[in-house]
Every structure is written in C-alpha cells, then in structure tokens.
Amino acid sequence: MYRQRVLLLVSVLLLLVGAVSLYTGVVLWLMPRGGARSGWDWVPGSRGDLMDIHAWSGMVLAALSVIHLVLNWDWVTNTLRRVLRQPDRLD
C-alpha cells in the first residue's frame, strides 16, 4: 500500500512538473528575444526567470522519471520478458 501511494505521488508530480516544463518551454519558444515585451505582460517574470524555471523543472522531471522507472522496474522487466519470448507471428 505504501508503494502505491508513493507511485501515485510520483505520477502526479510528474504530471505537474511536466506541465510546468511544457508551459515554460512553449512560452520561451514564442516569446521575443531582447527587451521587447509588448504584449507579453501576462507572462510572470523575465525571460531569464522562465529559463531558470524551465531548467529546474527539467531536472526535477528527469529525477522523478528515474524514481518512476525504479518503482515500476518489476513491471518493465516482466513485460520485456513476455514480449521477447513470443515468436513473431505473420498471420
């Protein structure tokens, strides 16, 4: 039961941090470079702030992905064994 709660927490955090990383990545991609911010007043912070948030969220996303993989390692190995054991069928 404890493992399932940790896995749920990690999965929810992956979703949230992934959304932050996606949002900051898209905003950085669309935001004009340089000092021109006309029309971009709705974006909190500067381009440098967004770059920092994007970088940190990417690192947290990578760490959570490793934890998620470790928590699901039995499933990964069992699935790979099952897939690799089955002969290819060309019916």
Buried (B, 14 or more C-beta within 10 A) or exposed (E): EEEEEEBEEBBEBBEBBBEBBEBBBEBBEEBEEEEEEEEEEEBEEEBEEBEEBBEBBBEBBEEBBEBBEEBBEEEEEEEEEEEEEEEEEEE
